[in-house]
Amino acid sequence: MSFDVPDDLRYLESHEWARSDDATRVGITDFAQDELGDVVFVELPDAGDELTAGEEFGVVESIKAVSDIYAPVSGTVTAVNEALFDQPELVNEDPFGEGWMLEVELADESELDDLLSADDYREQIE
């Protein structure tokens, strides 16, 4: 099976992604949502909370498992995708689009360079 791994994102080995445009968006990968199965609940931090790269920031609960979600970058949460509280299945349907989880104001932009490239992440999940 082939998973979607967009080239413009950076990845954590634990299957989170970060996309840096005006804001840095964070979510879980196509591979992660597939492994979890149907997502039924998402627990996320509040806007204003501080994240530390590599540390847990939330939980995704599926019909199969409960999994911690880890921050790919450090910074301040500026937005939370509140649609996920009513429609957690968006994580399954569109993990890189409507299923995004947080927007973060980066503490240190160079942390993005420490994350896996799309090619490195593809190698890990193959």
Stockholm file with secondary structure:
# STOCKHOLM 1.0

chainA/1-126         MSFDVPDDLRYLESHEWARSDDATRVGITDFAQDELGDVVFVELPDAGDELTAGEEFGVVESIKAVSDIYAPVSGTVTAVNEALFDQPELVNEDPFGEGWMLEVELADESELDDLLSADDYREQIE
#=GR chainA/1-126 SS CCCCCCTTCEECTTSEEEEESSSEEEEECHHHHHHHCSEEEEECCCTTCEECTTSEEEEEEESSCEEEEECSSCEEEEEECTHHHHCTTHHHHCTTTTTCCEEEEESCGGGGGGSBCHHHHHHHHC
#=GC SS_cons         CCCCCCTTCEECTTSEEEEESSSEEEEECHHHHHHHCSEEEEECCCTTCEECTTSEEEEEEESSCEEEEECSSCEEEEEECTHHHHCTTHHHHCTTTTTCCEEEEESCGGGGGGSBCHHHHHHHHC
//
